[in-house]
Amino acid sequence: MADKKLITSVEQIESRIFLIRGQKVMLDEDLAALYEVEVKVLNQAVKRNLDRFPDDFMFQLTAEEALPLRSQIVTLKSGRGQHRKYSPYAFTEQGVAMLSSVLHSDRAIQVNIEIMRAFVRLRQMLSTNAELSRKLATLEKKYDVQFKAVFEAIRELMTPLEPKKKRPIGFAPWEKK
């Protein structure tokens, strides 16, 4: 196993976990890349074992959910079989765990271990943030107005930053030279 490619790091896996329909999921395309199999092969294995994947383990994205996931820049390849015919499947943490029983390779086992670690780490980070919010609320009730500015500053630091809006590319007729 020393000469095989190293398994993807937890950080790289975390970047492939999305929040869709209020659930943390991984897409079939990303999972197939991690398992080093084609998406078609992964989905066929799942379809052969559909009774192992109830709706809370796996679901297919709607066209509206899948649209933002498509690349805006890359030019589409021409020819038959170059593009996905169906919307991607999203696998919850339980669905990803079930994949190890469907895909029978050493790589699948190792990748699943790393994916489970990534999900656990995300859950720990979320619970830590929630715990921090509770403690801050308790402190706010305990101390008087003089610390109000400090608590507001801490809350502001805890809230995630909104991405900056990018200026549209090209000439805008309302702009002066």
C-alpha positions, 0 to 999 in steps of 0.5 A, spaced: 500 500 500 506 504 500 506 505 493 499 507 492 496 514 492 495 517 499 488 517 501 485 524 500 486 529 507 480 530 511 480 538 509 480 536 502 474 531 503 470 537 508 471 542 502 466 536 498 461 536 503 455 541 501 449 543 505 443 541 501 436 540 503 438 542 510 443 536 510 450 535 510 451 531 503 457 529 498 455 528 491 456 522 487 461 525 482 466 527 488 465 520 491 467 517 485 473 521 484 475 519 491 474 512 490 477 512 483 471 509 480 467 512 474 460 516 476 457 511 472 460 505 476 458 508 483 451 509 481 450 502 478 453 499 484 448 503 488 442 501 484 443 494 484 443 495 492 437 500 492 434 497 498 440 499 502 439 507 500 433 509 503 431 517 502 434 519 508 441 516 506 441 518 498 437 523 494 437 525 487 438 533 486 432 537 482 434 541 476 434 547 480 439 544 486 444 541 480 444 548 476 449 552 481 454 546 481 455 546 474 461 550 472 460 557 469 467 557 465 469 551 462 466 550 455 462 543 454 465 538 450 462 536 444 460 528 442 455 523 445 456 521 452 460 527 454 455 530 459 451 527 465 444 525 463 441 525 470 441 530 476 447 528 481 445 524 487 447 526 494 449 522 499 448 523 507 453 521 512 449 514 513 449 513 505 456 514 505 457 509 510 453 504 506 457 505 500 463 501 503 458 495 503 456 496 496 463 498 493 468 492 495 475 495 494 481 497 499 481 504 497 473 504 498 474 502 505 480 507 507 476 513 503 470 511 507 474 512 514 477 519 512 470 521 510 467 519 516 472 523 520 471 529 516 463 528 518 465 527 525 470 533 525 464 538 522 459 536 527 464 537 533 466 544 530 458 546 529 457 543 536 463 547 539 460 554 536 453 552 539 456 551 545 460 558 545 454 561 543 450 559 549 456 561 554 456 568 551 449 569 552 449 566 559 455 572 560 451 577 557 445 576 562 450 576 567 454 582 566 451 589 565 451 594 560 458 596 560 460 590 557 455 590 551 460 593 546 464 587 548 459 582 547 457 585 540 464 585 538 464 578 539 458 576 536 460 580 530 466 575 530 462 569 530 458 570 524 460 568 518 462 573 513 458 574 507 462 574 500 463 580 497 459 582 491 463 582 485 463 588 480 460 585 473 465 584 468 465 589 462 463 596 460 457 599 464 454 605 460 452 609 467 460 609 469 464 615 466 471 615 464 
